[in-house]
């Protein structure tokens, strides 16, 4: 494109018109190889530059980061001692433009510094790749996501310590992928683990050759917020003669 005399040309708004500052790149993808040249049609000495330059202004894409969780407790709470509880991160592109990693070196990156009660177990989510170094979980995604679209939800599975406190905060940080750094946080409530007790009783006297009945009662003796999940199995080894 041709620069105006003693001025500059801005590739930002509208369509180029001779002698005006307009541009042809609004609403299009500027990623790629750029060639810089100077097109001078006159030979006026005062206009011959000794040096010249091009300044490119980079505007990062903004994103919304929503952190969440889902465990086996009440309303999705985590439970003390729970294995593979879920931490989630949902990322939406607010624009302007798409996200991406054109050089393969700057993927969208989610970083989660896990709280002490949590240890990394695994991950899931289309296009995501995760690894952990100590409590720091790092997940990357090379996908191009258009404005107003979202990345596939990232799920980080964690194991919960048996001594986990009743509540703590978890934060995820998003960077790279052409986006401005952003973060999301989530308060995770933790229910106490169930504590099961079993009693076995009978009524009256058993008679040889008759049917005998034992009553077996299983109780959760933990705090009121505790609850069991899944199947509870009771095994009873009968004495000889029964």
Phi, psi and omega in degrees: 000153185266132177276147177287157179301134176049042180201202182224163178245131184250119179271073187222315187228148173068198178242140184300134171229139185306129176083005180238161177266094178224186180206171183240010187250002180295131178080006178239169183273118180272001179294141177140193180268129179252137174248127182254126178214164181242126183246101181245120184266348179242167183236051178276122186304323182293342183261359180280110184281142173282324176220159176204163185207166172234129177255126177252126178259121182261124178249109182296151174286141177263145180227156171254131181245119179245115179265143180210184179205163177204116180233189184273357184273189179304132175053033179085008177300154169285163179233138176306128180085359182294143177254138177059045169287155191253128165255133183238151175224121178247127187236122181245135179276114178269356178084185004274137180094181182264161171272177177159178182220072188298331181262001179073009184243354185226064180290161170296131186234130174250126179241130179231115174272101186294141174294159184307323181290353187247145171229144184291138178242308183191187179211166173207158181140128182299128177084356183265151173222131186229151172212163182227137171237103187062228181277354184269116177257127181239125181235139182233156178212126182266005187292150169268122181241121184291161176303138181075000176261173183231152171289153170303142182300132176267130177241122176253120180270134182228154172261138185257130180294148178295341180256017183302141179290172186289341181198144173201166183257143175235132181235142175240138180249134179246134178211175178071186177066017181081014183252156171284140183304138179209169182212163175221147181230159185210133175271123182253119174270144183238123176275148176294149179291147176293146175238111187265140172234153181225135175236147180229120184227168173215167180238135175077200183247135177282147180240132178304135179086357181252174178276131179252148182232126168250143173256124179246125182238127177251130182231148172261111186262009181284185181297165187301330183282352183282148175209150176274157176225153179073205185265130172258125185251130176247127177244134181230117178268112184286144177290166180301140179095357180240000000 
